[in-house]
Amino acid sequence: MHSEELRARQAPIKQAYRDTPESARVTSRVTLELQPADLTVRLDTQRPPMAGLHPATGGTGQVACSADLLLESLAACAGVTLLAVATATGVPIRAGRILAEGDWDARGTLGVDRSVPIGIQRIRLRFELDSSADAAACARLVQTAERYCVILATLRASTPVEVQISSPGGVV
């Protein structure tokens, strides 16, 4: 894609967000199915293994956007951690789902309004469990999974990220 094509694709989107700012608010959602027998989760996606722009920023919607991938990573880690904790503690899980949602405003990432934060502003993680364990045992299970989930801990800690540039001329 050339710069002119991207600008032409994004121009009406940006104008719509200027005219109607609330239309730029996006909630990305993912759902993963727990696979207790082998301590895995199944991603609920029919998309190819690629990432691209979200439709709210000019993408086609045929591939995952980075918000989808972040939420899938969080839900996958939470689900696998939950299954490992359930196995280790003997809490029976027959099936279940992990749902992750993240709210963001496309005006930020598109530079439409510099006062709008860039990135996901709120994340919700929901555990839907099919278990013969009582509600208290399931609550303890989720609390323990929260404690040991690497991706959740990383997000909560606001881990510093180092960025480097590599080009034919060397590392900048």
DRENDO-1510 file (C-alpha; in Angstrom, 1 decimal, always signed):
<recs>
REC; n; res; u; v; w
REC; 1; MET; +0.0; +0.0; +0.0 .
REC; 2; HIS; +1.2; +3.5; -0.8 .
REC; 3; SER; +1.0; +6.5; +1.4 .
REC; 4; GLU; -1.7; +8.1; -0.8 .
REC; 5; GLU; -3.9; +5.0; -0.5 .
REC; 6; LEU; -3.6; +4.9; +3.3 .
REC; 7; ARG; -4.3; +8.6; +3.6 .
REC; 8; ALA; -7.4; +8.2; +1.3 .
REC; 9; ARG; -8.6; +5.3; +3.3 .
REC; 10; GLN; -8.1; +7.0; +6.7 .
REC; 11; ALA; -9.3; +10.5; +5.7 .
REC; 12; PRO; -13.1; +9.8; +5.9 .
REC; 13; ILE; -12.6; +7.9; +9.1 .
REC; 14; LYS; -10.7; +10.7; +10.7 .
REC; 15; GLN; -13.3; +13.2; +9.6 .
REC; 16; ALA; -16.1; +11.0; +11.0 .
REC; 17; TYR; -14.2; +11.0; +14.4 .
REC; 18; ARG; -13.9; +14.8; +14.3 .
REC; 19; ASP; -17.6; +15.1; +13.6 .
REC; 20; THR; -18.7; +12.5; +16.0 .
REC; 21; PRO; -16.0; +11.8; +18.6 .
REC; 22; GLU; -18.0; +9.0; +20.4 .
REC; 23; SER; -17.9; +7.0; +17.2 .
REC; 24; ALA; -14.1; +6.5; +17.7 .
REC; 25; ARG; -14.6; +4.5; +20.9 .
REC; 26; VAL; -13.9; +0.8; +20.3 .
REC; 27; THR; -14.3; -2.2; +22.4 .
REC; 28; SER; -12.1; -5.1; +21.2 .
REC; 29; ARG; -13.2; -8.6; +22.4 .
REC; 30; VAL; -11.8; -12.0; +22.4 .
REC; 31; THR; -13.1; -15.4; +23.7 .
REC; 32; LEU; -11.0; -18.4; +24.4 .
REC; 33; GLU; -12.2; -21.9; +25.2 .
REC; 34; LEU; -10.6; -23.8; +28.1 .
REC; 35; GLN; -9.3; -27.2; +27.2 .
REC; 36; PRO; -8.8; -28.8; +30.6 .
REC; 37; ALA; -7.7; -32.2; +29.4 .
REC; 38; ASP; -4.4; -30.9; +28.0 .
REC; 39; LEU; -4.1; -27.6; +29.9 .
REC; 40; THR; -4.5; -25.4; +26.8 .
REC; 41; VAL; -6.9; -22.8; +25.5 .
REC; 42; ARG; -8.4; -22.6; +22.1 .
REC; 43; LEU; -8.4; -19.2; +20.4 .
REC; 44; ASP; -11.8; -18.4; +18.8 .
REC; 45; THR; -10.6; -17.0; +15.5 .
REC; 46; GLN; -11.0; -17.7; +11.9 .
REC; 47; ARG; -8.4; -15.1; +10.9 .
REC; 48; PRO; -5.0; -15.8; +9.3 .
REC; 49; PRO; -1.9; -15.7; +11.5 .
REC; 50; MET; -1.3; -12.0; +10.6 .
REC; 51; ALA; -1.8; -8.6; +12.2 .
REC; 52; GLY; -2.9; -5.4; +10.7 .
REC; 53; LEU; -4.9; -2.2; +11.2 .
REC; 54; HIS; -8.2; -2.4; +13.0 .
REC; 55; PRO; -11.2; -1.3; +10.9 .
REC; 56; ALA; -11.5; +1.8; +13.1 .
REC; 57; THR; -8.1; +2.9; +11.8 .
REC; 58; GLY; -8.5; +1.9; +8.2 .
REC; 59; GLY; -8.0; -1.9; +8.3 .
REC; 60; THR; -10.2; -4.5; +6.6 .
REC; 61; GLY; -11.0; -6.5; +9.7 .
REC; 62; GLN; -9.7; -9.7; +8.0 .
REC; 63; VAL; -6.7; -9.9; +10.3 .
REC; 64; ALA; -6.2; -9.4; +14.0 .
REC; 65; CYS; -5.2; -6.0; +15.2 .
REC; 66; SER; -2.7; -5.5; +18.0 .
REC; 67; ALA; -5.5; -4.9; +20.6 .
REC; 68; ASP; -6.9; -8.3; +19.7 .
REC; 69; LEU; -3.5; -9.9; +20.1 .
REC; 70; LEU; -2.8; -8.3; +23.4 .
REC; 71; LEU; -6.2; -9.4; +24.7 .
REC; 72; GLU; -5.7; -12.9; +23.3 .
REC; 73; SER; -2.3; -13.1; +25.0 .
REC; 74; LEU; -3.9; -12.0; +28.4 .
REC; 75; ALA; -6.8; -14.4; +28.1 .
REC; 76; ALA; -4.5; -17.3; +27.0 .
REC; 77; CYS; -2.1; -16.7; +29.9 .
REC; 78; ALA; -5.0; -16.4; +32.4 .
REC; 79; GLY; -6.7; -19.5; +31.0 .
REC; 80; VAL; -3.6; -21.7; +31.0 .
REC; 81; THR; -2.6; -20.5; +34.5 .
REC; 82; LEU; -6.1; -21.2; +35.8 .
REC; 83; LEU; -6.0; -24.7; +34.4 .
REC; 84; ALA; -2.6; -25.4; +35.9 .
REC; 85; VAL; -3.7; -24.1; +39.3 .
REC; 86; ALA; -6.9; -26.1; +39.1 .
REC; 87; THR; -5.0; -29.3; +38.3 .
REC; 88; ALA; -2.4; -28.6; +41.0 .
REC; 89; THR; -5.1; -28.0; +43.7 .
REC; 90; GLY; -7.6; -30.6; +42.5 .
REC; 91; VAL; -10.3; -28.2; +41.6 .
REC; 92; PRO; -12.3; -29.9; +38.8 .
REC; 93; ILE; -12.8; -27.9; +35.7 .
REC; 94; ARG; -15.0; -29.6; +33.0 .
REC; 95; ALA; -15.0; -26.7; +30.5 .
REC; 96; GLY; -15.1; -22.9; +30.4 .
REC; 97; ARG; -14.3; -19.7; +28.6 .
REC; 98; ILE; -12.1; -16.7; +29.2 .
REC; 99; LEU; -13.4; -13.4; +27.8 .
REC; 100; ALA; -11.2; -10.3; +27.5 .
REC; 101; GLU; -12.4; -6.9; +26.5 .
REC; 102; GLY; -10.5; -3.7; +26.0 .
REC; 103; ASP; -11.7; -0.2; +25.4 .
REC; 104; TRP; -9.8; +2.3; +23.4 .
REC; 105; ASP; -10.3; +5.4; +21.3 .
REC; 106; ALA; -9.1; +5.5; +17.7 .
REC; 107; ARG; -8.7; +9.3; +17.8 .
REC; 108; GLY; -5.6; +8.8; +19.8 .
REC; 109; THR; -3.8; +6.4; +17.6 .
REC; 110; LEU; -4.8; +8.3; +14.4 .
REC; 111; GLY; -3.6; +11.6; +15.8 .
REC; 112; VAL; -7.1; +13.1; +15.4 .
REC; 113; ASP; -7.1; +14.5; +18.9 .
REC; 114; ARG; -3.8; +14.7; +20.8 .
REC; 115; SER; -5.6; +15.0; +24.1 .
REC; 116; VAL; -7.0; +11.4; +23.7 .
REC; 117; PRO; -4.8; +8.7; +25.2 .
REC; 118; ILE; -3.3; +6.2; +22.8 .
REC; 119; GLY; -3.8; +2.6; +23.8 .
REC; 120; ILE; -6.3; +0.4; +25.7 .
REC; 121; GLN; -7.7; +2.4; +28.6 .
REC; 122; ARG; -9.7; -0.3; +30.3 .
REC; 123; ILE; -9.5; -4.1; +30.3 .
REC; 124; ARG; -12.1; -6.6; +31.6 .
REC; 125; LEU; -11.3; -10.2; +32.1 .
REC; 126; ARG; -14.1; -12.7; +32.8 .
REC; 127; PHE; -13.8; -16.4; +33.7 .
REC; 128; GLU; -16.8; -18.6; +32.9 .
REC; 129; LEU; -16.2; -21.9; +34.5 .
REC; 130; ASP; -18.1; -25.2; +34.3 .
REC; 131; SER; -17.0; -26.9; +37.6 .
REC; 132; SER; -18.5; -29.0; +40.3 .
REC; 133; ALA; -16.5; -27.0; +42.8 .
REC; 134; ASP; -18.4; -24.4; +44.9 .
REC; 135; ALA; -18.4; -20.7; +44.2 .
REC; 136; ALA; -15.8; -20.0; +47.0 .
REC; 137; ALA; -13.4; -22.6; +45.5 .
REC; 138; CYS; -13.8; -21.1; +42.0 .
REC; 139; ALA; -13.2; -17.6; +43.4 .
REC; 140; ARG; -10.0; -18.8; +45.1 .
REC; 141; LEU; -8.9; -20.5; +41.9 .
REC; 142; VAL; -9.4; -17.3; +39.9 .
REC; 143; GLN; -7.6; -15.2; +42.5 .
REC; 144; THR; -4.6; -17.6; +42.5 .
REC; 145; ALA; -4.6; -17.6; +38.7 .
REC; 146; GLU; -4.6; -13.8; +38.8 .
REC; 147; ARG; -1.6; -13.8; +41.1 .
REC; 148; TYR; +0.5; -16.1; +38.8 .
REC; 149; CYS; -0.6; -15.0; +35.3 .
REC; 150; VAL; +2.6; -13.6; +33.7 .
REC; 151; ILE; +0.8; -11.3; +31.2 .
REC; 152; LEU; -1.6; -9.9; +33.8 .
REC; 153; ALA; +1.3; -9.2; +36.1 .
REC; 154; THR; +3.2; -7.5; +33.3 .
REC; 155; LEU; +0.3; -5.3; +32.4 .
REC; 156; ARG; -0.4; -4.4; +36.0 .
REC; 157; ALA; +3.2; -3.6; +36.7 .
REC; 158; SER; +3.5; -1.2; +33.7 .
REC; 159; THR; +6.8; -2.9; +32.7 .
REC; 160; PRO; +9.3; -0.6; +31.0 .
REC; 161; VAL; +9.9; -1.4; +27.4 .
REC; 162; GLU; +13.2; -0.7; +25.6 .
REC; 163; VAL; +13.0; +0.1; +21.9 .
REC; 164; GLN; +15.9; -0.2; +19.5 .
REC; 165; ILE; +16.2; +0.5; +15.8 .
REC; 166; SER; +18.2; -1.8; +13.5 .
REC; 167; SER; +18.8; -0.8; +9.9 .
REC; 168; PRO; +21.3; -1.6; +7.2 .
REC; 169; GLY; +23.6; +1.1; +8.6 .
REC; 170; GLY; +23.6; -0.6; +12.0 .
REC; 171; VAL; +21.8; -0.2; +15.3 .
REC; 172; VAL; +20.8; +3.4; +16.0 .
</recs>
